Amino acid sequence: MDEQPTYVTAAGLQKLEAEYKELKEVTIPAMAVRIDDAKQLGDLSENADYQEAKDEMVWLQSKLAELEDKLRKVKV
């Protein structure tokens, strides 16, 4: 099955690239630190901050994969 391209303007491409870079270089590393900090608080089964951070990390990684896919198929 052929993949459908994602059509964007040059400005749209810059926006996608900036969002991807922000997630990969800033947001996800910061979330990893938050998860590590929450781990230090002790019992993970009753640690709401840890669970919330893990859930958010899954969402962020999913968003990153979605952006990677769009950028791979982009046509300006």
N, C-alpha and C positions, 0 to 999 in steps of 0.2 A: 504494500500500500504506500503510495506517495504521500509524503508529508506536505501539508499546506504551509506555505510561507506566512510569516507574520509581517504584514505591511505596516511600516511606520514612516514618519517624516524624519528628517535629520535631527530635529529637536526631540522627537519621540525616542529616537535611538539614544541620544545623550541622556535622556531621563532614565531609560531602562538601564543603561550602563552605570549611571550614578547610583541608582537604587541597588543594583547588584554589588557594586563596590562597597557601599555603605553596609549592606548586610554581611558580606564576606569579611570585611576588614575591621568593622566597628561593632555592629550589633551582635553578631554571633559570638565573637570573642568575649564581649562584655557579659553575655548570657552564660558562657562557660565559666567565667569568674563567679557569677552569681550562684550557679549550681555548686561550684566548689565551696563557696562560702557557706551555703546552706547545708552542705554535707558536714561541715565542721560543727554544726549545731547539735549533732547527736542522732538520735533514733529517727531514721528516715521514714519509717512506717507512719509516724505521727507528725512529720514535718511538712506542714502545708506549703511553706515557702519553697522547699525543695521540689515538691510535686508540681507546683505551679510553674516553677522555672523549667522543669523538665518538659512539661506540656508546651510551654512557650517555645522552647528550643526545637521541639518536633515541628511546630508550626513554621518557625523561621527557616528550618532546613528544607521544608516542603516548598516554601516561597522561593528560596534560593534555587532549588531544582527547577521550579516553574520558570524563573527568569533565565536560567541557563538554557532551557529548552527554547524559549522565545528568542533569545539572542542567537542561538544556533541556526534558527530558521528565518531570521530577519531579512527583509528586503526593504531598502530605503526608496 
